[in-house]
């Protein structure tokens, strides 16, 4: 496009590009077809004998083939046993963890109930207090007992967590030992 054509108000003529020539598809030809492959029927599922065998004579198993099949079956059996033992170990671990969490939740519920009972008793004592000194003594006693109970619960929780983790790891540890002893 030139500046003169723009000034005169004419549009340049754009010619479409020529269409590409179609590509001819040529099927690929096989380089070499063996004579045995040419004799087989593709859709047939019937086994045809090799040229040196007859149908009445069954193929003789190779000794290495039989031992390989036996080894494969034994390996498959070992893998199934290993998987079942691993599943059993994780199942036992799960049971131990569930029992441990139940014990933990029961102890936390008991601690919460004791805390609520103690707080209610302190509130009733506060309403019966006659002097400011009595109120401070009741509040300090409640704070001291709450802190003591909290520290005791934390100690018990830590001990229970360590015990539960150790017990839950035992089945997995035994399974790992069994697996490593096989190899």
C-alpha positions as CSV (number, residue, x, y, z in Angstrom):
1,X,0.0,0.0,0.0
2,X,1.4,3.3,-1.0
3,X,0.8,6.8,0.4
4,X,-0.6,8.0,-2.9
5,X,-3.4,5.4,-2.9
6,X,-4.3,6.4,0.6
7,X,-4.5,10.0,-0.3
8,X,-6.7,9.4,-3.3
9,X,-9.1,7.3,-1.2
10,X,-8.8,4.2,-3.2
11,X,-8.4,0.8,-1.6
12,X,-5.6,-1.5,-2.7
13,X,-6.8,-4.8,-4.2
14,X,-5.7,-7.8,-2.2
15,X,-5.5,-11.0,-4.1
16,X,-6.2,-14.3,-2.3
17,X,-3.3,-16.8,-2.0
18,X,-3.5,-19.8,-4.3
19,X,-5.0,-22.9,-2.7
20,X,-2.5,-25.6,-1.8
21,X,-2.4,-28.7,-3.9
22,X,-4.0,-31.7,-2.3
23,X,-1.7,-34.3,-0.8
24,X,-2.2,-37.8,-2.2
25,X,-2.4,-40.5,0.5
26,X,-0.5,-43.6,-0.4
27,X,-0.9,-46.6,1.9
28,X,2.3,-48.0,3.3
29,X,3.3,-51.4,1.8
30,X,4.9,-54.1,3.8
31,X,8.5,-54.7,3.0
32,X,8.4,-58.5,3.5
33,X,5.6,-60.8,4.5
34,X,6.8,-64.2,5.7
35,X,5.2,-67.2,4.1
36,X,3.8,-68.5,7.4
37,X,2.2,-65.2,8.2
38,X,0.6,-65.1,4.8
39,X,-1.0,-68.5,5.4
40,X,-2.6,-67.6,8.7
41,X,-6.2,-66.3,8.8
42,X,-6.3,-63.0,10.8
43,X,-9.8,-63.6,12.2
44,X,-9.2,-67.2,13.1
45,X,-8.6,-68.2,16.8
46,X,-7.7,-71.7,15.9
47,X,-4.0,-72.6,16.5
48,X,-2.2,-73.9,13.4
49,X,0.6,-76.3,13.8
50,X,4.1,-75.3,12.9
51,X,5.4,-76.9,9.7
52,X,7.5,-79.4,11.7
53,X,4.7,-80.4,14.2
54,X,1.4,-82.2,13.7
55,X,-1.8,-81.5,15.7
56,X,-1.7,-84.9,17.4
57,X,1.7,-84.3,19.0
58,X,1.4,-81.9,22.0
59,X,4.3,-79.4,22.4
60,X,6.9,-80.6,24.9
61,X,7.4,-78.2,27.8
62,X,10.8,-76.8,28.2
63,X,12.3,-77.4,31.7
64,X,13.2,-73.7,32.1
65,X,9.6,-72.7,31.2
66,X,8.2,-75.0,33.9
67,X,10.6,-73.7,36.5
68,X,9.9,-70.1,35.5
69,X,6.2,-70.7,35.8
70,X,6.7,-72.3,39.2
71,X,8.9,-69.3,40.3
72,X,6.2,-66.9,39.1
73,X,3.5,-68.7,41.0
74,X,5.6,-68.8,44.1
75,X,6.4,-65.1,43.8
76,X,2.7,-64.3,43.3
77,X,1.9,-66.4,46.4
78,X,4.6,-64.5,48.4
79,X,3.3,-61.1,47.3
80,X,-0.2,-62.1,48.3
81,X,1.0,-63.2,51.7
82,X,3.0,-60.0,52.1
83,X,0.1,-57.8,51.2
84,X,-2.2,-59.6,53.6
85,X,0.3,-59.4,56.4
86,X,0.8,-55.7,55.7
87,X,-2.9,-55.1,55.7
88,X,-3.2,-57.0,59.0
89,X,-0.5,-54.9,60.5
90,X,-2.1,-51.6,59.5
91,X,-5.5,-53.0,60.7
92,X,-4.0,-53.7,64.2
93,X,-2.4,-50.3,64.2
94,X,-5.7,-48.7,63.4
95,X,-7.4,-50.6,66.3
96,X,-4.7,-49.5,68.7
97,X,-5.1,-45.9,67.6
98,X,-8.9,-45.9,67.9
99,X,-8.7,-47.4,71.4
100,X,-6.1,-44.8,72.4
101,X,-8.2,-41.9,71.0
102,X,-11.2,-43.2,72.8
103,X,-9.2,-43.4,76.1
104,X,-8.0,-39.8,75.4
105,X,-11.5,-38.5,74.7
106,X,-12.8,-40.2,77.9
107,X,-10.1,-38.7,80.0
108,X,-10.7,-35.2,78.5
109,X,-14.4,-35.5,79.1
110,X,-13.8,-36.5,82.7
111,X,-11.4,-33.6,83.2
112,X,-13.9,-31.1,81.7
113,X,-16.6,-32.4,84.0
114,X,-14.4,-32.0,87.0
115,X,-13.5,-28.5,85.9
116,X,-17.1,-27.5,85.5
117,X,-18.0,-29.0,88.9
118,X,-15.2,-27.1,90.5
119,X,-16.1,-23.9,88.8
120,X,-19.8,-24.2,89.9
121,X,-18.7,-24.9,93.5
122,X,-16.4,-21.8,93.3
123,X,-19.3,-19.6,92.0
124,X,-21.6,-20.7,94.8
125,X,-18.8,-20.0,97.3
126,X,-18.3,-16.6,95.8
127,X,-21.9,-15.7,96.3
128,X,-21.6,-16.7,99.9
129,X,-18.4,-14.8,100.5
130,X,-18.7,-12.0,103.0
131,X,-15.5,-10.0,102.5
132,X,-13.2,-9.1,99.6
133,X,-10.5,-11.2,101.1
134,X,-12.7,-14.3,101.0
135,X,-13.4,-13.6,97.3
136,X,-9.7,-13.3,96.5
137,X,-9.0,-16.5,98.4
138,X,-11.7,-18.4,96.5
139,X,-10.5,-17.1,93.2
140,X,-6.8,-17.9,93.9
141,X,-7.8,-21.4,95.1
142,X,-9.8,-21.9,91.8
143,X,-6.9,-20.6,89.7
144,X,-4.4,-22.8,91.5
145,X,-6.5,-26.0,91.2
146,X,-7.2,-25.2,87.5
147,X,-3.5,-24.8,86.8
148,X,-2.6,-27.9,88.7
149,X,-5.3,-29.9,86.9
150,X,-4.2,-28.5,83.5
151,X,-0.6,-29.5,84.1
152,X,-1.6,-33.0,85.3
153,X,-3.8,-33.5,82.3
154,X,-1.0,-32.4,80.0
155,X,1.4,-34.8,81.7
156,X,-1.1,-37.7,81.3
157,X,-1.8,-36.8,77.7
158,X,1.9,-36.8,76.9
159,X,2.4,-40.2,78.5
160,X,-0.7,-41.7,76.9
161,X,0.4,-40.3,73.4
162,X,3.9,-41.8,73.7
163,X,2.4,-45.2,74.9
164,X,-0.2,-45.2,72.2
165,X,2.3,-44.4,69.5
166,X,4.7,-47.1,70.7
167,X,2.0,-49.7,70.8
168,X,0.6,-48.6,67.4
169,X,4.1,-48.9,65.8
170,X,4.7,-52.4,67.0
171,X,2.7,-54.3,64.3
172,X,4.2,-52.2,61.5
173,X,7.7,-52.7,63.0
174,X,7.1,-56.5,63.1
175,X,5.9,-56.5,59.5
176,X,8.9,-54.4,58.4
177,X,11.2,-56.9,60.2
178,X,9.5,-59.8,58.4
179,X,9.8,-58.2,55.0
180,X,13.5,-57.3,55.5
181,X,14.3,-60.8,56.7
182,X,12.9,-62.3,53.5
183,X,15.1,-60.3,51.2
